[in-house]
Amino acid sequence: MGTRLFRLHGGIERNPAVERWLDAHGGELGAMARRWFGVMRACGDEVRELIHDGCPVACYGDVALGYVNVFTAHVNVGFYQGAALADPPRLLEGNGRSMRHVKLRPDGTLNAAALRALIAAAYAEIRLRVERGE
């Protein structure tokens, strides 16, 4: 992953603000956001979380890993270093320098295994870069 790591300070293991945000987003979209943020939370003991730009962000220590956000008709599961992730099923959207997201719709089909693999790959790559001192 060639771009600089994005660091966010103040994350904690289980942030009450994140829980409040998740609780405030009910229905099917809220359940989707909670499910996929839970997958990020479960990546490892180093995962910390906070609210940034109005949505929950999972970090490896202080390095932003991914986020979820609820919109009117979809949920985004985003990756701060998503442009560098291998994505054979072509789930990722966006054309920014580093960020990418997966758009989830209640009426859409989802390759859950592929999204889990993206989350795991993002975590593994961020962890490796932090351990190398980047």
Buried (B, 14 or more C-beta within 10 A) or exposed (E): BEEEBBEBEEBEEEBEEBEEBBEEBEEEBBBBBBBBBEBBBEBEEBBBBBBBEEBBBBBBBBBBBBBBBBEEEBBBBBBBBBBBBEBEEEBBEBEEEBBBBBBBBEEEEBEEEBBEBBBBBBBEBBBEBBEEEE
